[in-house]
């Protein structure tokens, strides 16, 4: 799967509006250590930007549009970006604990070395998305469309996958302890280099489908 990378200009501006309001357009900006925590707005557009060590924790940005943008070491914990649209976005080494993106659309997005524990992606759509070395403990993907998404070396402990669409989704060397709703991953491919990881996934699927494994001596 080929994922398009963000397209940014060589020279980026650093001037940020004093107040960000609904329908604001943030274009071709290079921002470092900017604090936008708890920002609330609708229909914001972020395009051609690079955000480094910026704080968006607790932000509530409904119908946010993010295009051709890089987020590096950013704090996006407990943010709510409902019905957002992210296209050609790269997120690296960031903190997204408790992030909520219900109904969001992710296209050509890469997420690396990022913590997304307790994240919520209900009814979200993932098209050409790859998550690598991420921690997603207890994340919620109920009714999400994961068609074609790739998870590499991700910690999926306690993740809820009920009612997802997972045709052609790929999971490589992931951790599955306590993951739920695995019966919904029909059509996905799970690859594990370690036999122990394969057994862990098999056991999790067995539990999810209501099958009980037992030794014959236990049935006497």
Buried (B, 14 or more C-beta within 10 A) or exposed (E): EEBEEBEBEEEBBEEEEEEBEEEBEBBBBBBEEBEBBEBEBBBBBBBBBBBBBBBBBBBBBBBBBBBBBBBBBBBBBBBBBBBBBBBBBBBBBBBBBBBBBBBBBBBBBBBBEBBBBBBBBBBBBBBBBBBBBBBBBBBBBBBBBBBBBBBBEBBBBBBBBBBBBBEBBBBBBBBBBEBBBBBBBEEBEBEBEEEEBBEBBBEBBEBBEEEEEEEEEEEE
